[in-house]
């Protein structure tokens, strides 16, 4: 279902037209619904082997970041050229050594550092090739901090794999009308029902509950499907060791 189809269905459901339900208003409702659905799909699949990503992106979500000598902390919100490319979930981090080889970093928490009995200011305090990374607030903190090209390549030498939000519609794409939401097409109409619900709530329409119930029903179907789409995996029974000591 294209964005033009979604707009047509939304106005049909709400008995509106482009004057009473403008393109600008529709775009806000559609994008709000689109981002919420993609966020739930990411949350639904985050612990599984086949993680969800918006179909409209043409490249895997990874960022090559330039590091600074002796600087351990890097702000996640600085990466990506658009809001849609902003990082939602980190999947892994790598660094490039001065020989051109990538190394996978091990995630570590602040509590784990403290459990080692080492003061945070003393932990991995000699600059070098980063081995671990900590996630704190909106930052990645490298341990140790990178050195100035002695063992690590600074320029584009930090690579972060992530999951990102929906590839939202633009007003130009609404005018063109051909772009589709980046999740399975049998459930594209969820956006139309949710947009209708939001419009009905804003305008005191009595059938808002109907739009909400249809939206919820279709969304449950989508979440059930997305959780089971990894059909090539087969459960294998293995022996479990029990320690009686």
C-alpha positions in Angstrom: 0.0 0.0 0.0 1.5 3.3 -1.1 1.4 6.6 0.8 -1.2 7.7 -1.7 -3.3 4.6 -0.9 -2.9 5.2 2.8 -4.1 8.8 2.4 -7.1 7.7 0.3 -8.1 5.1 2.8 -7.7 7.4 5.8 -9.9 10.1 4.2 -12.5 7.4 3.2 -12.6 6.1 6.8 -12.9 9.6 8.3 -15.3 10.9 5.6 -12.9 13.8 4.9 -11.1 15.3 2.0 -7.8 17.2 1.4 -9.4 20.4 2.6 -10.8 19.1 5.9 -7.9 16.8 6.5 -4.9 18.5 4.9 -1.8 16.9 3.5 0.3 18.5 6.3 -1.9 17.1 9.0 -2.0 13.6 7.3 1.8 13.5 7.1 2.1 14.2 10.8 -0.4 11.4 11.7 1.1 8.9 9.2 4.7 9.5 10.4 3.7 9.2 14.0 2.0 5.9 13.4 4.9 4.7 11.1 7.6 5.4 13.7 5.5 3.8 16.5 5.0 0.6 14.5 8.6 0.3 13.5 9.6 0.9 17.1 7.4 -1.9 18.3 8.8 -4.2 15.6 12.3 -3.5 16.7 11.4 -4.1 20.3 9.6 -7.4 19.3 12.6 -8.8 17.5 15.5 -7.3 19.5 16.2 -10.5 21.4 15.8 -12.8 18.4 18.2 -13.9 15.6 16.3 -12.0 12.8 16.1 -8.4 14.0 13.8 -6.0 12.2 14.9 -3.1 10.0 12.8 -0.8 7.8 12.7 -2.2 4.3 13.2 1.2 2.7 16.8 1.6 3.8 19.3 0.6 1.1 22.3 0.0 3.4 22.8 -1.8 6.7 22.7 0.6 9.7 26.4 1.1 10.6 28.4 4.3 11.2 32.1 4.9 10.6 33.1 7.5 13.2 36.4 9.4 13.4 37.9 9.2 16.8 40.0 11.8 18.6 43.4 11.1 20.3 42.9 10.4 24.0 39.1 11.0 23.9 37.2 8.0 25.2 33.6 9.3 24.9 31.5 9.6 21.7 28.0 11.0 21.5 25.5 8.7 19.7 23.3 11.6 18.8 26.0 13.1 16.6 25.9 10.2 14.1 23.6 9.9 11.1 22.7 12.5 8.5 19.0 12.5 9.4 16.8 11.9 12.4 15.7 8.6 10.8 19.3 7.4 10.9 19.7 8.2 14.6 20.7 5.1 16.6 18.0 3.3 18.6 19.8 0.1 19.6 23.5 -0.8 19.5 24.3 -4.2 18.0 28.1 -4.1 18.2 31.2 -1.9 18.1 34.5 -2.3 16.2 37.7 -0.3 15.9 40.3 -0.2 13.1 44.0 -0.8 14.1 46.9 0.9 12.3 47.4 -2.1 10.1 43.9 -1.8 8.6 42.3 -4.7 10.6 39.0 -4.4 12.4 38.6 -5.6 16.0 35.4 -6.4 17.8 35.1 -4.6 21.2 33.6 -6.2 24.3 30.7 -4.4 26.0 31.2 -3.7 29.6 29.1 -1.9 32.3 30.0 0.6 34.9 29.1 -2.0 37.6 31.4 -4.6 36.0 34.3 -2.1 36.1 33.6 -1.3 39.8 33.4 -5.1 40.5 37.0 -5.3 39.4 37.9 -3.1 42.4 39.4 -0.5 40.1 38.6 3.2 40.2 36.9 4.4 37.0 39.6 7.0 36.5 42.3 4.3 36.7 40.6 1.7 34.5 42.4 1.2 31.2 43.8 4.7 31.5 46.8 4.3 29.2 45.7 5.2 25.6 46.0 2.5 23.0 43.8 0.2 20.9 40.3 0.1 22.5 39.3 -3.3 23.8 35.9 -2.6 25.5 33.1 -0.1 25.3 30.5 1.1 27.9 27.1 2.5 27.0 26.2 5.5 29.3 23.4 8.0 28.6 23.8 8.8 24.9 27.4 8.0 24.7 29.8 5.1 23.9 32.9 5.2 26.1 36.0 3.3 24.9 38.5 1.5 27.2 41.3 2.4 26.7 40.9 5.7 24.9 42.4 5.6 21.4 46.0 6.7 20.8 47.1 9.0 18.0 47.7 6.5 15.3 50.2 4.4 17.2 47.9 1.3 17.5 44.6 2.6 16.1 43.4 4.4 13.0 41.5 7.5 14.1 39.9 8.6 10.8 36.7 6.5 10.4 38.2 4.0 12.8 35.2 3.5 15.0 32.3 1.4 13.5 29.0 1.1 15.3 26.3 -1.4 14.2 22.8 -0.4 15.2 19.0 -0.4 14.6 17.3 2.8 13.6 13.8 4.3 13.4 11.5 4.3 10.4 12.4 5.9 7.1 9.7 8.5 7.5 7.7 10.0 4.7 8.5 13.5 3.4 6.0 16.0 2.0 7.6 15.4 -1.5 7.0 11.7 -1.2 3.4 12.3 -0.3 3.1 14.4 -3.5 4.7 11.6 -5.5 2.6 9.1 -3.8 4.5 5.9 -4.6 6.6 5.1 -1.5 5.4 2.3 0.8 5.9 1.8 4.5 9.0 -0.4 5.2 7.2 -3.3 7.0 5.2 -6.3 5.6 2.5 -5.0 3.2 -0.5 -7.1 4.5 -0.5 -4.7 7.5 0.2 -1.3 5.8 -3.4 -0.3 6.5 -2.6 -0.1 10.2 -1.3 3.4 9.5 -4.6 4.4 7.9 -6.6 3.2 10.9 -4.3 4.8 13.4 -4.3 8.1 11.5 -8.1 7.9 11.4 -8.2 7.2 15.1 -6.0 10.2 15.9 -8.1 12.4 13.6 -11.3 11.2 15.2 -10.0 11.8 18.7 -8.9 15.3 17.8 -12.3 16.1 16.4 -14.6 14.3 18.8 -15.9 11.7 16.3 -18.0 9.0 17.9 -16.4 6.1 15.9 -12.9 6.6 17.2 -13.3 3.4 19.2 -13.8 1.4 16.0 -10.6 2.7 14.4 -8.7 1.9 17.6 -10.0 -1.6 17.8 -9.2 -2.3 14.1 -5.7 -0.8 14.6 -5.1 -2.9 17.7 -6.3 -6.1 16.0 -4.2 -5.6 12.9 -1.2 -4.7 15.0 -1.5 -7.9 17.0 -1.5 -9.9 13.8 1.7 -8.1 12.6 3.5 -8.6 15.9 2.6 -12.3 15.9 3.8 -12.7 12.3 7.1 -10.8 12.8 7.9 -12.9 15.8 7.5 -16.1 13.8 9.1 -15.1 10.5 12.4 -16.9 11.3 11.0 -20.2 9.8 14.4 -21.6 8.7 15.5 -22.0 12.4 14.8 -25.4 13.9 15.0 -26.1 17.6 17.6 -28.7 18.5 17.4 -30.7 21.7 20.7 -30.9 23.6 21.8 -32.5 26.9 22.0 -30.2 29.9 24.7 -30.6 32.5 23.4 -30.7 36.0 25.9 -30.0 38.8 24.9 -31.9 42.0 27.8 -30.5 44.0 
